[in-house]
């Protein structure tokens, strides 16, 4: 990667987020020599991002609305500690145009695109219109439907069934319904709209053609304030449950060089047409049957799965974001970007894959992440921490890099097999099954991968053994006098862990 010019960056940045992304951002800021501050909720008072930052400020509540979505309080705290900029991470306020605008009005730099860009791209209808103007193919869709209006006309003639009802604002699969029959459309519209109001405060929805054998492929883009725009190649994100990504990889096994080049050109064209600045991700659907691709949406923030790109290009996305926001120009050109090898990411969730991925809560009694060549873990939790139901259930992201897809997958499997977690259920058993499945191994999978294969989530015969292991661990934990706030590190170095002596099969 090239070098940035000698332009002064920020002296202090407040990170307005939690969990693994807060830790990830803090690590880069501190490596850049930038002082850091964070905010935290009451359930997060002992979380790793709180202890890692130079300063930490309580938001005085528990729910997201009271804390990480309280933009005015976050701005007040940033000004109080003399921060010059705010990094929003992803989720929460990262794509809130009002928060971006209010930061600017308060004299703070928002590390991300401007409010007008966020507003444009955050609205799925307006973003599609922008894509059409930029010459990017889009999925056929209907006009906006507002609650209380009659059911849209001529649906069958325009798109046919099945189709998707989608929220006009927001993302993450919320406010989305699959409709297979005309008689189910009215109920789906009402249900999706209610969920959209609850999640985003906006009940508008629209209809979109459903592609049954779609691949979900996205392109990372970067743009500075003087008009330089590059793409950082693609990420395959088709392993999803309830429209939430679970496994990502790059390069995508679904793309040949011609298709990759055309999709990359579309991503850059959209970013340039929208006058995009900072890091963003253009998401596409690829029809596995026809090879056609369609614009889905553009996320105006750093993406959860950005480490996949970092590992093949050896770039630091957070540093690039920060320096661009400080006024620096991109130090890299498209011609100099050459991916090396293959990387794969598994999201580690606190959830029960044998109970329809229901979120899990409880104390994290054992959390000893794997290490080794090509292994990276971005984590926002620590052993002994209480995992609550207040926030998203993702605990960490495990990334494996290898010279090719076969080796990176093998490294990921070995890492997951040596990652015992006790106290709460996780999706690690599911991830191991998914990675070993013939469809994944061959690269011949699509967004219906999980729903097509019931064996991926079938309870194992030995599931009761995991409960036994957890009970043993809890007894040892209590006997050692451990607490959620402090642990005797000297003892932990010499005493065997709570899983010691248990067979490897306890952690399938």
C-alpha positions in Angstrom: 0.0 0.0 0.0 1.2 3.5 -0.7 1.8 6.1 1.9 -0.4 8.9 3.0 1.0 12.4 2.7 2.1 14.1 5.9 -1.2 15.6 7.0 -2.1 15.9 10.6 -4.8 13.5 11.8 -6.9 13.8 14.9 -5.5 14.1 18.4 -8.5 12.3 20.0 -11.4 10.3 18.6 -14.5 9.0 20.5 -15.7 5.6 19.4 -19.5 5.6 19.5 -20.1 1.9 19.6 -19.5 -1.3 21.6 -18.4 -4.9 21.2 -15.9 -6.2 18.7 -16.1 -3.2 16.3 -15.3 -0.8 19.1 -12.3 -2.8 20.1 -11.3 -3.1 16.4 -11.4 0.7 15.9 -9.6 1.4 19.2 -6.7 -0.8 18.2 -6.1 1.0 15.0 -6.6 4.5 16.5 -4.1 3.7 19.2 -1.6 2.3 16.7 -1.9 5.6 14.9 -1.0 7.5 18.1 -4.5 8.9 18.5 -6.0 9.3 22.0 -9.2 7.4 22.4 -12.5 7.7 24.3 -15.5 5.4 24.4 -19.0 5.3 25.7 -20.7 2.4 27.5 -24.0 1.2 28.9 -24.5 -0.3 32.3 -24.4 -4.0 31.0 -21.1 -3.1 29.2 -19.4 -1.6 32.2 -16.8 -4.3 32.3 -16.6 -4.9 28.5 -13.2 -5.1 26.8 -13.7 -1.8 24.9 -14.1 0.1 28.2 -10.8 -1.1 29.6 -8.9 -0.7 26.3 -9.8 3.0 25.7 -7.9 5.9 27.3 -11.2 7.3 28.6 -14.6 5.8 29.1 -17.9 7.5 29.8 -21.1 6.0 31.1 -24.3 6.5 29.1 -26.3 5.6 32.2 -28.8 3.0 30.9 -29.2 -0.4 29.4 -31.3 -0.4 26.3 -29.9 0.7 22.9 -32.3 3.6 22.9 -31.0 4.8 26.2 -27.4 4.4 25.3 -25.8 3.8 21.9 -28.7 5.4 20.0 -28.6 8.5 22.2 -26.9 10.7 19.7 -27.1 14.0 21.7 -25.6 12.5 24.8 -22.7 10.9 22.8 -22.0 14.3 21.1 -22.1 16.0 24.5 -19.6 13.5 25.9 -17.3 13.9 22.8 -17.2 17.6 23.4 -16.7 17.2 27.1 -13.6 15.1 26.5 -12.3 17.4 23.7 -12.5 14.7 21.0 -12.1 16.0 17.5 -13.9 13.3 15.7 -16.5 10.4 16.2 -16.1 7.0 14.7 -19.6 5.3 14.7 -18.5 1.8 13.7 -21.4 -0.1 12.2 -25.0 -0.4 13.3 -26.5 2.0 15.9 -25.9 5.6 14.6 -23.5 4.7 11.8 -26.1 5.3 9.0 -28.1 8.0 10.8 -27.9 11.2 8.7 -29.2 13.3 11.6 -26.4 12.1 13.8 -23.8 12.8 11.1 -25.2 16.3 10.6 -25.4 17.0 14.4 -21.7 16.0 14.8 -20.7 18.4 12.1 -22.8 21.2 13.5 -21.1 20.6 16.9 -17.7 21.0 15.4 -16.9 17.2 15.3 -15.8 15.2 12.3 -18.0 12.2 11.6 -15.8 9.4 10.3 -17.9 8.4 7.4 -19.9 9.9 4.5 -21.8 13.2 4.8 -25.5 13.3 5.9 -26.8 13.9 2.4 -25.1 10.8 1.1 -26.2 8.7 4.1 -29.8 9.9 3.5 -29.7 9.1 -0.2 -28.2 5.6 0.1 -30.1 4.7 3.3 -33.4 4.9 1.4 -33.7 1.8 -0.8 -35.9 3.5 -3.3 -33.8 6.5 -3.8 -30.6 4.5 -3.9 -32.1 2.3 -6.6 -33.0 5.4 -8.6 -29.5 6.6 -8.2 -28.1 3.2 -9.4 -30.3 3.4 -12.5 -29.0 6.8 -13.3 -25.4 5.5 -12.8 -26.1 2.7 -15.3 -26.1 -0.1 -12.7 -28.6 -2.9 -13.2 -31.3 -3.2 -10.4 -33.8 -5.8 -9.4 -37.3 -5.0 -10.7 -39.4 -3.4 -7.9 -42.6 -1.6 -7.1 -43.2 2.0 -5.9 -43.3 2.7 -2.2 -46.3 1.4 -0.2 -47.4 3.3 2.9 -49.4 1.8 5.7 -53.1 2.2 5.2 -52.9 2.3 1.4 -54.6 -0.3 -0.9 -52.6 -3.3 -1.9 -50.3 -2.6 -4.9 -51.9 -3.3 -8.3 -50.6 -5.5 -11.1 -48.0 -7.2 -8.9 -48.2 -10.5 -10.8 -47.8 -9.0 -14.2 -44.8 -6.8 -13.1 -42.8 -9.2 -10.9 -44.8 -12.4 -10.3 -44.6 -14.6 -7.3 -42.6 -15.4 -5.2 -41.5 -11.8 -4.3 -40.1 -9.9 -1.4 -41.6 -7.2 0.8 -38.8 -5.0 2.0 -38.5 -2.0 4.3 -37.6 1.2 2.5 -35.2 2.2 5.4 -32.8 0.1 7.4 -31.4 -3.3 6.8 -30.3 -6.5 8.5 -33.3 -8.5 7.3 -35.7 -6.5 9.4 -39.0 -5.5 7.7 -38.5 -8.2 5.1 -41.0 -10.9 4.1 -41.0 -13.6 1.4 -44.4 -13.9 -0.3 -45.1 -17.0 -2.4 -48.9 -16.5 -3.0 -51.0 -13.5 -3.9 -53.4 -14.2 -1.1 -50.6 -13.8 1.5 -49.5 -10.4 0.2 -51.7 -8.1 2.3 -50.7 -9.8 5.6 -47.0 -9.6 4.6 -47.3 -5.9 3.8 -48.8 -5.2 7.2 -46.3 -7.4 9.1 -43.3 -6.0 7.3 -44.5 -2.5 7.8 -45.0 -2.9 11.6 -41.6 -4.4 12.0 -40.1 -1.5 10.0 -41.8 1.0 12.2 -40.4 -0.8 15.3 -36.9 -1.1 14.0 -36.4 2.1 12.0 -39.3 4.4 12.8 -40.3 4.2 9.1 -43.2 1.9 8.0 -42.7 2.4 4.2 -42.1 -0.8 2.3 -41.9 -1.9 -1.4 -42.0 -5.1 -3.4 -39.1 -6.6 -5.2 -38.6 -9.6 -7.5 -37.4 -12.6 -5.6 -34.4 -14.5 -7.1 -34.6 -18.1 -5.7 -31.0 -19.1 -6.6 -29.3 -15.8 -5.7 -25.7 -15.3 -4.6 -25.1 -12.3 -2.3 -21.9 -10.6 -3.5 -20.6 -7.2 -2.4 -17.8 -4.9 -3.4 -15.8 -2.8 -1.0 -15.2 0.8 -2.2 -13.1 3.7 -0.9 -13.2 7.3 -2.0 -11.5 10.4 -0.8 -12.7 14.0 -0.9 -10.8 15.0 -4.1 -12.5 12.4 -6.3 -10.3 9.3 -6.1 -12.4 6.1 -5.9 -11.2 2.5 -5.9 -12.7 -0.9 -5.2 -11.1 -3.4 -2.9 -12.7 -6.4 -4.7 -15.5 -8.6 -3.6 -16.8 -10.6 -0.7 -19.1 -13.6 -1.0 -21.9 -13.4 1.7 -24.4 -16.0 0.7 -24.4 -18.1 3.8 -27.2 -16.4 5.7 -29.9 -17.1 8.3 -32.9 -14.9 8.4 -31.1 -12.5 5.9 -28.2 -12.1 8.3 -24.8 -13.1 7.1 -23.0 -15.9 8.9 -20.0 -16.8 6.7 -18.1 -14.6 4.3 -15.2 -15.2 1.9 -13.1 -13.6 -0.7 -12.6 -14.1 -3.6 -16.1 -15.4 -4.4 -16.2 -18.8 -6.0 -19.1 -17.7 -8.0 -17.4 -15.0 -10.1 -15.2 -15.4 -13.2 -12.9 -12.5 -14.2 -15.4 -11.0 -16.7 -18.3 -10.9 -14.2 -16.0 -9.7 -11.4 -14.7 -6.8 -13.7 -18.3 -5.7 -14.6 -19.5 -5.8 -11.1 -16.5 -3.9 -9.8 -17.0 -1.2 -12.5 -20.7 -0.9 -11.5 -19.7 -0.4 -7.8 -17.2 2.3 -8.6 -19.6 4.0 -11.0 -22.3 4.2 -8.4 -19.9 5.6 -5.8 -18.7 8.2 -8.2 -22.2 9.2 -9.3 -23.3 9.6 -5.7 -20.1 11.6 -4.9 -19.4 9.1 -2.2 -16.6 9.7 0.3 -15.0 7.3 2.8 -15.6 3.5 3.1 -18.7 2.0 1.7 -20.0 -1.3 0.4 -22.1 -1.9 -2.8 -24.1 -5.1 -2.5 -25.4 -7.1 -5.4 -27.5 -10.2 -6.1 -26.2 -12.6 -8.7 -28.7 -14.9 -10.4 -27.0 -18.3 -10.3 -29.1 -19.5 -13.2 -28.6 -16.7 -15.6 -25.4 -15.0 -14.4 -27.2 -11.6 -14.2 -26.3 -9.3 -11.4 -28.4 -6.6 -9.8 -27.8 -3.8 -7.3 -29.2 -4.5 -3.9 -28.1 -1.6 -1.7 -25.1 0.4 -0.6 -24.0 0.5 3.0 -22.6 3.9 3.9 -20.3 2.7 6.7 -17.6 0.1 7.4 -19.0 -3.4 7.0 -19.0 -6.1 9.6 -17.0 -8.4 7.3 -14.3 -5.9 6.4 -11.5 -8.1 7.9 -12.0 -10.5 5.0 -10.8 -7.8 2.6 -8.1 -6.7 5.0 -6.5 -10.1 5.1 -6.2 -10.5 1.3 -5.1 -7.0 0.5 -3.1 -6.3 3.7 -4.8 -2.9 4.3 -6.3 -1.3 7.4 -9.7 -0.1 6.6 -10.2 1.8 9.8 -6.9 3.7 9.2 -8.0 4.5 5.7 -11.4 5.7 6.9 -9.8 7.9 9.6 -7.2 9.5 7.3 -9.7 10.2 4.6 -12.0 12.0 7.1 -8.9 14.0 8.2 -8.6 15.3 4.6 -5.9 13.0 3.2 -6.2 11.5 -0.3 -6.0 7.8 -1.0 -2.4 6.5 -1.1 -3.4 3.6 -3.4 -4.6 3.3 -7.0 -6.6 0.6 -8.6 -3.7 -0.7 -10.5 -1.7 -1.4 -7.4 -4.4 -3.4 -5.6 -3.7 -7.1 -6.0 -5.5 -9.6 -3.7 -3.3 -12.4 -2.2 -4.7 -15.8 -1.3 -8.1 -16.5 0.1 -9.8 -15.5 3.4 -12.9 -16.7 5.1 -14.8 -15.2 8.1 -17.2 -16.9 10.5 -19.4 -14.8 12.8 -19.5 -16.3 16.3 -23.0 -15.7 17.7 -24.4 -16.4 21.2 -27.3 -18.4 19.8 -28.6 -21.9 19.7 -28.4 -23.4 16.2 -30.6 -26.3 17.3 -33.4 -23.9 18.4 -33.8 -21.9 15.2 -30.8 -19.8 16.2 -32.5 -18.3 19.3 -30.3 -15.8 21.1 -28.5 -17.2 24.1 -27.6 -15.3 27.3 -25.6 -16.1 30.4 -22.1 -15.9 31.8 -19.2 -16.7 29.5 -17.4 -19.2 31.7 -14.8 -20.3 29.2 -13.6 -18.2 26.2 -10.2 -19.2 25.0 -9.9 -18.2 21.3 -7.7 -20.1 18.9 -4.4 -18.8 17.4 -1.9 -19.9 14.8 -0.8 -19.1 11.3 -3.4 -17.2 9.3 -5.9 -16.9 12.2 -7.4 -13.6 13.3 -10.0 -13.0 15.9 -11.9 -9.7 16.3 -13.7 -10.0 19.6 -15.6 -7.8 21.9 -16.1 -10.1 24.9 -14.0 -11.6 27.7 -14.1 -14.7 29.9 -16.4 -14.1 32.8 -18.5 -11.5 31.0 -22.3 -11.6 31.3 -23.9 -11.8 27.8 -27.3 -10.0 27.9 -30.3 -9.8 25.6 -29.9 -6.0 25.2 -27.8 -6.0 22.0 -26.9 -8.0 18.9 -25.9 -11.6 19.7 -22.6 -11.5 17.8 -19.6 -12.2 20.1 -16.7 -12.2 17.7 -15.5 -12.7 14.1 -13.0 -15.5 13.4 -11.0 -15.0 10.2 -8.7 -17.5 8.5 -6.3 -16.7 5.6 -4.6 -19.2 3.4 -2.9 -19.3 0.0 -6.0 -20.8 -1.5 -9.7 -21.5 -0.6 -9.0 -25.1 0.4 -6.3 -24.1 2.9 -8.1 -21.2 4.4 -11.2 -23.4 4.9 -9.0 -26.1 6.5 -7.5 -23.5 8.9 -10.9 -22.2 9.8 -12.1 -25.7 10.7 -9.1 -26.4 12.8 -9.5 -23.1 14.6 -13.2 -23.7 15.3 -12.5 -27.2 16.6 -10.0 -25.7 19.1 -12.3 -22.9 20.3 -14.1 -24.2 23.4 -16.8 -21.9 24.7 -18.7 -22.7 27.9 -21.6 -21.1 29.8 -23.7 -20.1 26.8 -24.7 -21.7 23.5 -22.9 -20.6 20.3 -23.2 -21.3 16.6 -19.8 -23.0 16.4 -21.2 -26.5 15.9 -23.3 -25.1 13.0 -20.3 -23.4 11.5 -18.3 -26.6 11.5 -21.2 -28.5 9.8 -21.6 -25.7 7.2 -17.9 -25.6 6.3 -17.8 -29.4 5.9 -20.9 -29.6 3.7 -20.3 -30.7 0.1 -22.1 -27.7 -1.4 -19.9 -25.2 0.5 -16.8 -27.2 -0.2 -17.5 -27.1 -3.9 -18.5 -23.4 -3.8 -21.9 -24.3 -5.3 -24.2 -22.6 -2.7 -26.6 -19.7 -2.6 -28.6 -17.6 -0.1 -30.9 -20.6 0.4 -28.0 -22.8 1.7 -29.1 -23.1 5.3 -32.8 -23.5 4.6 -32.2 -26.2 2.0 -30.2 -28.4 4.4 -32.0 -29.3 7.6 -29.0 -31.5 8.6 -27.0 -28.3 9.4 -29.2 -27.5 12.3 -30.3 -31.0 13.5 -29.5 -31.5 17.2 -26.6 -33.9 17.7 -27.1 -37.0 19.8 -24.5 -35.8 22.3 -26.0 -32.4 22.8 -26.7 -33.3 26.5 -22.9 -33.7 27.0 -22.5 -30.0 26.4 -24.9 -29.3 29.2 -22.8 -31.6 31.4 -19.6 -29.7 30.4 -21.2 -26.4 31.2 -22.4 -27.5 34.6 -18.8 -28.7 35.4 -17.4 -25.5 34.3 -19.8 -23.4 36.4 -19.0 -25.4 39.5 -15.3 -24.9 39.0 -15.8 -21.3 38.3 -17.7 -20.8 41.5 -15.3 -22.9 43.5 -12.4 -20.7 42.4 -14.3 -17.6 43.6 -14.3 -16.0 40.2 -16.5 -13.1 39.4 -17.6 -11.2 36.3 -15.5 -8.3 37.2 -12.1 -9.6 38.3 -10.1 -12.8 37.9 -6.9 -14.0 39.6 -4.6 -14.0 36.6 -1.8 -15.8 38.5 -4.2 -18.7 39.3 -5.5 -18.9 35.7 -2.0 -19.4 34.3 -1.3 -22.5 36.4 -4.7 -24.1 37.0 -6.3 -26.2 34.2 -9.3 -24.6 32.5 -12.8 -25.9 33.2 -12.8 -28.0 30.0 -9.6 -29.7 31.0 -9.7 -33.5 30.4 -13.0 -33.3 28.5 -13.0 -35.0 25.1 -12.8 -32.8 22.0 -16.3 -34.1 21.0 -17.7 -31.9 23.8 -17.2 -29.0 21.5 -18.5 -30.2 18.2 
